[in-house]
Amino acid sequence: MLRLLIDQHSLTQSDFQQEIDGKSLVSQIFSGKRSLTLGHIRTLSKRLGIPAAMFV
């Protein structure tokens, strides 16, 4: 879902460093090695203006 939103809004992974606690964690999430935490989901939901349920 996050990858789709990035494409739709012409964003990059680096645009989410603050919301997801750094560049290395962003890379791990996008590669499937880590999952978004509830805190990350809430922050992204607020920033992108979409329901948190979209990430679950």
Backbone torsions as a table, in degrees:
resi	resn	phi	psi	omega
1	MET	NA	-43.9	-179.0
2	LEU	-62.3	-40.1	179.1
3	ARG	-63.0	-40.5	178.3
4	LEU	-63.3	-43.3	179.1
5	LEU	-64.5	-38.0	178.0
6	ILE	-61.9	-44.3	179.0
7	ASP	-64.3	-43.7	-177.7
8	GLN	-65.6	-33.5	-176.4
9	HIS	-101.1	8.6	-179.7
10	SER	52.0	48.5	178.5
11	LEU	-105.2	172.3	174.5
12	THR	-122.6	167.7	177.0
13	GLN	-59.3	-35.3	-179.6
14	SER	-63.3	-25.0	178.8
15	ASP	-65.6	-14.8	-176.5
16	PHE	-107.7	10.7	-177.8
17	GLN	-58.5	-42.6	-178.1
18	GLN	-69.9	-40.5	-178.9
19	GLU	-70.9	-29.3	-173.8
20	ILE	-114.8	24.1	170.1
21	ASP	63.7	38.1	171.7
22	GLY	115.3	158.7	-175.0
23	LYS	-65.0	-40.0	-177.3
24	SER	-67.5	-37.7	178.2
25	LEU	-68.5	-37.7	176.5
26	VAL	-59.2	-45.3	179.3
27	SER	-61.8	-41.5	179.7
28	GLN	-65.1	-38.4	178.7
29	ILE	-66.9	-44.2	-179.3
30	PHE	-69.5	-25.4	178.3
31	SER	-87.7	-5.2	178.0
32	GLY	88.0	5.7	-179.2
33	LYS	-80.3	-24.7	179.0
34	ARG	-133.3	160.1	177.5
35	SER	-110.5	158.5	173.4
36	LEU	-67.8	140.8	174.2
37	THR	-87.2	168.6	177.7
38	LEU	-59.9	-38.6	177.3
39	GLY	-62.7	-42.4	177.3
40	HIS	-61.4	-44.8	-178.4
41	ILE	-61.7	-44.0	179.2
42	ARG	-62.5	-43.9	-179.3
43	THR	-65.2	-45.0	179.4
44	LEU	-65.5	-39.5	178.3
45	SER	-58.8	-45.1	179.9
46	LYS	-66.1	-45.0	-178.1
47	ARG	-64.4	-41.9	-175.3
48	LEU	-91.0	-8.9	177.8
49	GLY	70.3	35.9	178.4
50	ILE	-126.8	157.9	179.1
51	PRO	-63.9	143.1	178.8
52	ALA	-59.8	-29.6	-179.0
53	ALA	-60.2	-20.7	179.1
54	MET	-64.4	-23.6	-178.3
55	PHE	-92.1	-8.4	-175.3
56	VAL	-93.7	NA	NA
